[in-house]
Amino acid sequence: MEELIEKLEQLKKEISALDIVEELHKRKDEVMNDSRLVEKIEEYKKHPMESLKKEIISSPSFLAYKETETEIDLLILKLNQEFKKIRKEYDCR
């Protein structure tokens, strides 16, 4: 069991070091440093309006963040598919 935990920790380190993960952190920082965008997001949380939502999602920094987030989601999907294959091979019945 300890070996499994070590392997999982190693996997987490490998994933954290991926360029796409670093890119996501960079894009998030860009969004958080855009004070006008953050103000709009906070306002949208308080008073959801379609016009405000359109302004937020049309922001270049927000779009870049969402694109990178989608790439991360695809990576997670691929990992889950591989885990399912492994689980089928070693399934205890």
PEPE-V133483 format. One record per helix or strand. SS is the DSSP state (hx for helix, st for strand). FROM is the first residue (numbers start at 1). LEN is the number of residues. Records with the same first field share a line. If there is no record, write none. Layout:
SS = FROM-LEN ; FROM-LEN
This chain:
hx = 2-15 ; 19-15 ; 35-12 ; 50-8 ; 60-30
